[in-house]
Amino acid sequence: MENKEANWTICQECQGRGKKSRGLSNKARLRYKRELNQFEKTQGVGTAPVRPKGHLHTCLNCNGSGLVHSATPPIADPENYPHVAIIGGGIGGVALAVACLHRGIPFSLYERDNNFNTRSQGYGLTLQQASKAIEGLGIFSLDEGVISTRHVVHTTEGKVIGEWGIRKWVESDAKTFSKRTNVHIARQSLRLALLEQLGGHTKVQWGHQLIDFKEHGNKGVDLSFQVNGETKHYKADLVVGADGIRSSVRRLLIGEDNTPLRYLGCIVILGICPLSALDGLTNPLLDSATVFQTANGNERIYMMPYTADSVMWQLSFPMPEEEAKALSAQGSHALKEEACRRTQWHDPIPQIVAATLESQVSGYPVYDRELLESGLLQKSGSITLMGDAAHPMSPFKGQGANQALLDALTLARSISKGCRPLSEWREAGLRKSVLTDFESEMLERSAIKVQDSAEAAAFLHSEIVLHEGDEPRGRCLKKK
């Protein structure tokens, strides 16, 4: 299915969820009835039985995407739905705007950057769980996406100590071919694909830095932005902070003292290198379908396809926080020198790092935050968080963008369901109608990802990474 020049609206058969309930089986229905009768006989002593949910199956009308073609663009429905102010025009924020657009939910998307290209080209993303979720955003093909089919782990001398992926397992288990693939794509390429679904760059309020908000119960939220040296004011029914690990919404909402930034003990240096810069170097690791990493128990480099003709590398190693801040502040020249000095390892690593332009090198100390407890948000009324603003994590499990995309789709579906006609959400309030359940699901789903990503920051820079086995690094710890 083509992405461009296509209008989408939600599938009426599944109400945009992509799945339909088969209903309860007779056995489950009778069991629940017996348990309920027993509970009523005891006059409410004990815990009331929970009505079981029917099994879900993929909606055949939309093939599980929740979307169907529309002859015209969806029209926003301010009578039935709240106006959503999305703070942050990154992957998660744009994805939420797209999901709202498909459902006729009115929105405004605010981004502090002055335009799409304000920031550098950025890093590469690996879509895992979100590979299916992006179909729910109207993206059925990623022209810039690259699929990896092999993952190899080496010592610094080049000895293979682990290998997995389709090309290793396909002969023994051909059924995994279509399921166990990761899609690698440049962050800006995915962001641009989402903006195309939204209708272009003009759908974003660029250059808007949030400075304050004030809630008026169920009567909406007043927002104040700094725009070109002036203060501008807007109103919204629902405010969503999708503005990253240093979220202004989060700071204004719960303060910086609650779950402050937590340094994970290491620094990351990133680089993007075109294969054409390698002076004809040929290596089976550079086939645009292989991900590989090399480690020595302290430093670790990870390389993946960035586009069909370039690779992205990520070097990480332990460093005291103040030293990591200082190195990052020195800029790309110092970061590249440090990377070259630490990676005189097997081919093609030294050649790739050396050939990377300084303009394509960046680096930063790695932070996350302790898990956010839903109780901190319960008094926040019609304001919520998503993506890195809600559950920032280290980059070592590649889950940040995946979770943000899932958050966006889940929240839009929750608004569509909780604010449907006759729901009386204005009287009940958006927290009760939508946000409490959304936050509970989001925080429960992302908690293990935050934890695993923090643990990876430790074991990827320890002797554990050198464990020999054809499995992702750290899995041996799960077996103990």
C-alpha positions as CSV (number, residue, x, y, z in Angstrom):
1,M,0.0,0.0,0.0
2,E,1.3,3.5,-0.9
3,N,1.9,6.1,1.8
4,K,1.9,9.3,-0.2
5,E,-1.2,11.2,-1.4
6,A,-3.4,8.8,0.6
7,N,-6.1,9.9,3.1
8,W,-6.9,7.6,5.9
9,T,-9.7,7.3,8.5
10,I,-10.4,4.8,11.1
11,C,-11.9,1.5,10.3
12,Q,-15.5,1.4,11.6
13,E,-15.5,-2.3,12.1
14,C,-12.8,-2.2,14.7
15,Q,-13.1,1.5,15.6
16,G,-9.5,2.1,14.7
17,R,-8.1,-0.5,17.1
18,G,-7.0,-3.0,14.4
19,K,-8.4,-5.8,16.5
20,K,-11.9,-7.1,17.2
21,S,-13.2,-9.1,20.1
22,R,-14.4,-12.6,19.5
23,G,-16.6,-12.3,22.6
24,L,-16.5,-14.6,25.6
25,S,-16.7,-18.3,25.3
26,N,-19.6,-20.1,26.9
27,K,-17.2,-21.7,29.4
28,A,-15.7,-18.3,30.4
29,R,-19.1,-16.7,30.6
30,L,-20.5,-19.5,32.9
31,R,-17.4,-19.4,35.1
32,Y,-17.7,-15.7,35.6
33,K,-21.4,-16.0,36.4
34,R,-20.8,-18.7,39.0
35,E,-18.0,-16.6,40.6
36,L,-20.3,-13.5,40.6
37,N,-23.2,-15.5,42.2
38,Q,-20.9,-16.8,44.9
39,F,-19.6,-13.3,45.6
40,E,-23.1,-12.0,45.9
41,K,-24.1,-14.8,48.3
42,T,-21.2,-13.8,50.6
43,Q,-22.7,-10.2,50.6
44,G,-19.6,-8.7,49.1
45,V,-17.0,-10.4,51.3
46,G,-13.7,-10.8,49.5
47,T,-12.7,-9.6,46.0
48,A,-15.4,-9.2,43.3
49,P,-14.6,-11.3,40.2
50,V,-13.4,-9.3,37.2
51,R,-15.4,-9.9,34.0
52,P,-13.1,-11.6,31.6
53,K,-12.3,-10.0,28.2
54,G,-13.0,-11.7,24.9
55,H,-10.1,-12.9,22.8
56,L,-9.0,-10.4,20.2
57,H,-8.3,-11.2,16.6
58,T,-7.0,-9.1,13.7
59,C,-9.6,-7.0,11.9
60,L,-9.7,-8.3,8.4
61,N,-11.3,-5.2,7.0
62,C,-8.2,-3.1,7.7
63,N,-5.7,-5.9,8.0
64,G,-4.9,-4.9,11.6
65,S,-3.9,-1.3,10.9
66,G,-7.1,0.2,12.2
67,L,-7.2,2.5,9.1
68,V,-9.0,2.4,5.8
69,H,-8.7,4.7,2.7
70,S,-10.7,7.9,2.7
71,A,-11.7,9.9,-0.4
72,T,-11.1,13.2,1.5
73,P,-8.9,14.2,4.5
74,P,-10.6,13.6,7.9
75,I,-12.3,16.6,9.4
76,A,-11.6,17.6,13.0
77,D,-14.7,17.2,15.3
78,P,-14.4,19.8,18.1
79,E,-17.9,19.1,19.2
80,N,-17.2,15.6,20.4
81,Y,-13.4,15.5,21.0
82,P,-11.1,17.6,23.1
83,H,-8.6,20.0,21.5
84,V,-5.1,18.4,22.1
85,A,-2.0,20.6,22.5
86,I,1.0,18.4,21.7
87,I,4.3,19.9,23.1
88,G,7.2,18.5,21.1
89,G,7.5,17.8,17.3
90,G,9.8,14.8,17.5
91,I,8.9,11.3,16.5
92,G,6.4,10.7,19.3
93,G,4.7,14.1,19.0
94,V,4.3,14.0,15.3
95,A,3.0,10.4,15.5
96,L,0.4,11.5,18.1
97,A,-0.7,14.3,15.7
98,V,-1.1,11.8,12.8
99,A,-3.1,9.4,15.0
100,C,-5.4,12.3,16.1
101,L,-5.8,13.5,12.5
102,H,-7.1,10.1,11.4
103,R,-9.6,10.1,14.2
104,G,-10.9,13.6,13.7
105,I,-9.4,14.7,17.0
106,P,-8.5,18.4,16.8
107,F,-4.9,19.2,17.8
108,S,-2.1,21.8,17.7
109,L,1.5,20.7,17.4
110,Y,4.1,22.9,19.0
111,E,7.9,22.6,18.5
112,R,10.6,24.8,20.0
113,D,13.0,24.3,17.0
114,N,12.6,26.9,14.3
115,N,12.3,24.4,11.5
116,F,12.7,20.7,10.6
117,N,16.4,21.0,9.9
118,T,17.4,23.0,13.1
119,R,19.0,19.9,14.6
120,S,21.6,17.7,13.0
121,Q,20.7,14.7,10.9
122,G,20.5,12.6,14.1
123,Y,20.9,9.0,14.9
124,G,19.4,5.8,13.4
125,L,16.4,4.0,14.8
126,T,15.6,0.3,15.0
127,L,11.9,-0.4,14.7
128,Q,11.0,-3.5,16.6
129,Q,7.6,-3.7,18.2
130,A,6.7,-0.4,16.4
131,S,7.2,-2.0,13.0
132,K,3.6,-3.0,13.1
133,A,2.5,0.2,15.0
134,I,3.6,2.5,12.1
135,E,0.9,0.8,9.9
136,G,-1.6,2.3,12.4
137,L,-0.2,5.7,11.5
138,G,-0.8,5.2,7.8
139,I,2.8,4.2,6.9
140,F,2.8,0.9,5.1
141,S,6.3,1.2,3.5
142,L,9.4,3.0,4.5
143,D,11.4,3.8,1.4
144,E,14.4,4.8,3.5
145,G,14.2,1.8,5.8
146,V,16.8,-1.0,5.7
147,I,16.1,-4.5,7.0
148,S,18.9,-6.3,8.8
149,T,19.1,-10.1,8.6
150,R,22.3,-10.8,10.6
151,H,23.8,-9.7,13.9
152,V,27.4,-10.5,14.8
153,V,29.4,-10.0,18.0
154,H,33.2,-9.8,18.0
155,T,36.1,-9.5,20.2
156,T,38.5,-6.6,19.4
157,E,40.7,-9.1,17.4
158,G,37.7,-10.0,15.2
159,K,36.8,-13.3,16.7
160,V,33.1,-14.1,16.4
161,I,31.6,-14.8,19.8
162,G,27.9,-14.6,18.9
163,E,25.7,-14.6,15.8
164,W,22.0,-14.6,15.3
165,G,19.4,-13.5,12.8
166,I,17.5,-14.8,9.8
167,R,20.5,-15.8,7.8
168,K,21.7,-18.0,10.6
169,W,18.4,-19.6,11.5
170,V,16.4,-19.6,8.4
171,E,17.4,-23.1,7.3
172,S,16.3,-24.6,10.5
173,D,13.3,-22.3,11.1
174,A,12.0,-20.7,7.9
175,K,8.8,-19.5,9.6
176,T,10.8,-16.8,11.4
177,F,11.8,-15.0,8.3
178,S,8.9,-12.7,8.1
179,K,8.6,-12.1,11.8
180,R,12.1,-11.6,13.2
181,T,13.3,-8.6,11.2
182,N,14.3,-5.2,12.5
183,V,13.9,-2.1,10.3
184,H,16.7,0.5,10.5
185,I,15.9,4.0,9.5
186,A,17.3,7.5,10.1
187,R,15.4,9.4,12.7
188,Q,14.8,12.3,10.4
189,S,13.6,10.0,7.6
190,L,10.9,8.5,9.9
191,R,10.0,11.9,11.2
192,L,9.6,13.2,7.6
193,A,7.4,10.2,6.7
194,L,5.2,11.0,9.6
195,L,5.1,14.7,8.6
196,E,4.0,13.7,5.1
197,Q,1.0,11.8,6.7
198,L,0.2,15.0,8.7
199,G,0.2,17.1,5.5
200,G,3.6,18.7,5.7
201,H,5.8,21.0,7.8
202,T,3.1,23.8,7.9
203,K,1.1,21.6,10.3
204,V,3.7,22.3,13.0
205,Q,3.9,25.5,15.1
206,W,7.7,26.0,14.8
207,G,9.7,28.2,17.2
208,H,7.3,27.8,20.1
209,Q,9.1,27.3,23.4
210,L,6.7,26.4,26.3
211,I,7.2,28.6,29.3
212,D,4.1,28.0,31.4
213,F,0.6,26.6,31.6
214,K,-2.3,27.0,33.9
215,E,-5.2,24.6,34.2
216,H,-8.8,25.6,34.9
217,G,-10.4,22.4,36.1
218,N,-12.5,20.8,33.3
219,K,-12.5,24.1,31.5
220,G,-9.2,23.7,29.7
221,V,-5.6,24.7,30.0
222,D,-4.0,28.1,29.2
223,L,-0.6,27.8,27.5
224,S,2.2,30.4,27.3
225,F,5.0,30.2,24.7
226,Q,8.0,32.2,23.9
227,V,7.9,32.9,20.2
228,N,10.5,35.2,18.6
229,G,11.1,37.1,21.8
230,E,7.4,37.6,22.5
231,T,4.9,35.7,24.7
232,K,2.0,34.1,23.0
233,H,-1.0,32.4,24.6
234,Y,-3.2,29.5,23.5
235,K,-5.9,27.3,25.0
236,A,-6.4,23.5,24.8
237,D,-8.5,20.9,26.5
238,L,-5.7,18.4,26.8
239,V,-1.9,19.0,27.0
240,V,0.5,16.2,26.1
241,G,4.2,16.6,26.9
242,A,6.1,14.8,24.1
243,D,9.2,17.0,24.6
244,G,11.9,14.6,25.4
245,I,14.1,13.6,28.4
246,R,14.4,17.2,29.5
247,S,10.7,17.9,29.1
248,S,9.5,21.4,30.0
249,V,6.0,19.9,30.6
250,R,7.3,17.4,33.1
251,R,9.4,20.1,34.9
252,L,6.4,22.4,35.2
253,L,4.0,19.5,36.1
254,I,5.9,17.5,38.8
255,G,9.2,19.4,39.2
256,E,12.8,18.4,38.6
257,D,13.2,17.0,42.2
258,N,10.8,14.1,41.5
259,T,12.7,11.4,39.6
260,P,15.6,13.7,38.5
261,L,18.0,12.7,35.7
262,R,20.0,9.7,36.6
263,Y,23.5,9.3,35.1
264,L,24.1,5.8,33.9
265,G,27.9,5.9,34.1
266,C,28.9,6.1,30.4
267,I,29.1,8.3,27.4
268,V,28.0,7.6,23.8
269,I,29.7,8.9,20.7
270,L,27.8,8.6,17.4
271,G,28.9,8.8,13.8
272,I,27.4,8.4,10.4
273,C,29.7,7.3,7.5
274,P,28.8,6.8,3.8
275,L,30.3,3.6,2.4
276,S,31.6,5.6,-0.5
277,A,34.1,7.3,1.9
278,L,35.9,4.0,2.6
279,D,38.0,4.0,-0.6
280,G,36.8,0.8,-2.0
281,L,37.1,-1.2,1.2
282,T,35.1,-4.4,0.9
283,N,34.0,-6.3,3.9
284,P,31.1,-8.8,4.4
285,L,30.1,-6.8,7.5
286,L,29.2,-3.9,5.1
287,D,26.5,-5.5,3.1
288,S,23.8,-3.1,4.3
289,A,22.0,-6.0,6.0
290,T,24.3,-6.8,8.9
291,V,24.4,-5.3,12.4
292,F,27.6,-6.0,14.3
293,Q,29.2,-5.0,17.6
294,T,32.7,-5.3,19.0
295,A,33.6,-5.1,22.7
296,N,36.4,-5.6,25.1
297,G,34.6,-5.5,28.5
298,N,35.0,-1.7,28.7
299,E,34.5,0.0,25.3
300,R,31.9,-1.2,22.9
301,I,31.0,-0.2,19.4
302,Y,27.8,-1.0,17.6
303,M,27.3,-0.6,13.9
304,M,24.2,-0.8,11.9
305,P,22.9,0.1,8.4
306,Y,21.8,3.7,8.4
307,T,20.7,3.8,4.8
308,A,21.4,1.5,1.9
309,D,24.8,3.1,1.4
310,S,25.8,4.3,4.8
311,V,26.4,3.0,8.3
312,M,25.8,4.5,11.8
313,W,28.2,3.7,14.6
314,Q,27.7,4.1,18.3
315,L,30.8,3.9,20.6
316,S,30.2,3.8,24.4
317,F,32.4,3.4,27.4
318,P,32.3,4.2,31.1
319,M,33.4,7.7,32.2
320,P,32.8,9.9,35.3
321,E,29.9,12.3,34.7
322,E,31.8,15.5,34.8
323,E,34.4,14.2,32.4
324,A,31.7,13.0,30.0
325,K,30.0,16.4,30.1
326,A,33.4,18.1,29.4
327,L,34.2,15.8,26.5
328,S,30.7,16.3,25.0
329,A,31.1,20.1,25.4
330,Q,34.4,20.1,23.4
331,G,32.4,19.2,20.3
332,S,32.8,16.9,17.4
333,H,36.6,17.2,16.8
334,A,37.4,16.0,20.3
335,L,34.7,13.3,20.2
336,K,36.1,11.9,16.9
337,E,39.7,11.9,18.2
338,E,38.6,10.0,21.3
339,A,36.7,7.5,19.2
340,C,39.6,6.9,16.9
341,R,42.0,6.5,19.8
342,R,39.8,3.9,21.5
343,T,38.9,1.8,18.4
344,Q,42.1,0.5,16.8
345,W,40.5,-2.8,16.5
346,H,39.6,-5.3,13.7
347,D,38.6,-4.1,10.2
348,P,36.5,-2.3,9.2
349,I,36.1,-0.4,12.5
350,P,39.2,1.9,12.4
351,Q,38.6,2.8,8.7
352,I,34.9,3.7,9.3
353,V,35.6,5.9,12.4
354,A,38.4,7.6,10.6
355,A,36.4,8.3,7.4
356,T,33.5,9.8,9.3
357,L,33.3,13.5,8.9
358,E,33.5,15.5,12.1
359,S,30.2,17.2,11.1
360,Q,28.6,13.7,11.4
361,V,29.9,13.0,14.9
362,S,28.1,13.8,18.1
363,G,28.2,12.6,21.7
364,Y,26.5,12.9,25.1
365,P,26.5,11.5,28.6
366,V,23.8,8.8,29.0
367,Y,20.9,9.5,31.3
368,D,17.5,8.1,32.2
369,R,15.1,8.6,35.1
370,E,13.7,6.4,37.8
371,L,10.4,4.9,36.8
372,L,7.6,7.4,37.0
373,E,4.8,6.3,39.4
374,S,1.3,6.9,38.1
375,G,0.4,8.6,41.4
376,L,2.6,11.6,40.4
377,L,0.3,12.2,37.5
378,Q,-3.1,11.6,39.2
379,K,-3.4,15.2,40.3
380,S,-2.3,16.6,36.9
381,G,-5.8,17.0,35.5
382,S,-5.9,17.3,31.8
383,I,-2.1,17.2,31.3
384,T,-0.1,14.0,30.6
385,L,3.3,12.8,29.4
386,M,4.5,10.4,26.8
387,G,7.7,9.1,25.2
388,D,11.0,10.2,26.7
389,A,9.1,12.8,28.7
390,A,7.4,10.0,30.6
391,H,9.9,7.1,30.5
392,P,13.4,8.1,29.2
393,M,15.8,5.2,28.8
394,S,19.3,4.5,27.6
395,P,19.8,3.9,23.9
396,F,21.3,0.4,24.4
397,K,18.1,-1.5,23.8
398,G,16.8,0.7,20.9
399,Q,13.5,1.1,22.6
400,G,13.0,4.9,23.0
401,A,11.4,5.6,19.6
402,N,9.5,2.2,19.6
403,Q,7.8,3.1,22.9
404,A,7.0,6.6,21.9
405,L,5.2,5.4,18.7
406,L,3.2,2.9,20.8
407,D,2.4,5.6,23.3
408,A,1.1,7.9,20.5
409,L,-1.1,5.3,19.0
410,T,-2.4,4.1,22.4
411,L,-3.3,7.7,23.5
412,A,-5.1,8.6,20.3
413,R,-7.1,5.4,20.5
414,S,-7.9,6.1,24.2
415,I,-9.1,9.6,23.3
416,S,-11.3,8.2,20.5
417,K,-12.8,5.6,22.8
418,G,-13.1,7.7,26.0
419,C,-14.5,10.8,24.3
420,R,-16.9,9.2,21.9
421,P,-20.4,10.8,21.5
422,L,-22.5,10.6,24.7
423,S,-19.5,9.8,26.8
424,E,-19.9,13.1,28.8
425,W,-16.1,13.4,29.1
426,R,-16.4,17.2,29.7
427,E,-18.4,16.5,32.9
428,A,-16.3,13.5,34.1
429,G,-13.0,15.1,33.1
430,L,-10.3,13.8,30.8
431,R,-8.3,12.2,33.6
432,K,-11.1,9.8,34.5
433,S,-12.3,9.4,30.9
434,V,-8.9,8.9,29.2
435,L,-5.7,9.6,31.0
436,T,-5.7,7.3,34.1
437,D,-6.1,4.2,32.0
438,F,-3.7,5.4,29.3
439,E,-0.9,6.2,31.8
440,S,-1.4,2.9,33.6
441,E,-0.9,1.0,30.4
442,M,2.0,3.1,29.2
443,L,4.0,2.9,32.4
444,E,3.4,-0.8,32.8
445,R,4.5,-1.5,29.2
446,S,7.5,0.7,29.3
447,A,8.8,-0.2,32.8
448,I,10.6,-3.3,31.7
449,K,12.2,-1.4,28.7
450,V,13.5,1.3,31.0
451,Q,14.9,-1.4,33.4
452,D,16.5,-3.5,30.7
453,S,18.0,-0.4,29.0
454,A,19.6,0.7,32.3
455,E,20.9,-2.8,32.9
456,A,22.4,-2.9,29.4
457,A,24.3,0.3,30.1
458,A,26.2,-1.7,32.8
459,F,26.6,-5.2,31.3
460,L,27.6,-4.0,27.8
461,H,30.7,-2.4,29.3
462,S,31.6,-5.4,31.5
463,E,33.0,-9.0,30.9
464,I,29.4,-10.2,30.4
465,V,29.4,-8.8,26.9
466,L,32.1,-11.3,26.0
467,H,30.0,-14.3,26.9
468,E,30.1,-16.7,23.9
469,G,26.6,-17.6,22.6
470,D,24.4,-17.0,19.6
471,E,22.0,-14.7,21.4
472,P,21.7,-11.0,22.3
473,R,24.2,-9.7,24.8
474,G,22.9,-10.0,28.4
475,R,20.4,-12.8,27.7
476,C,22.6,-15.1,29.7
477,L,21.8,-13.1,32.8
478,K,18.1,-13.9,32.3
479,K,18.8,-17.6,32.5
480,K,20.3,-17.4,36.0
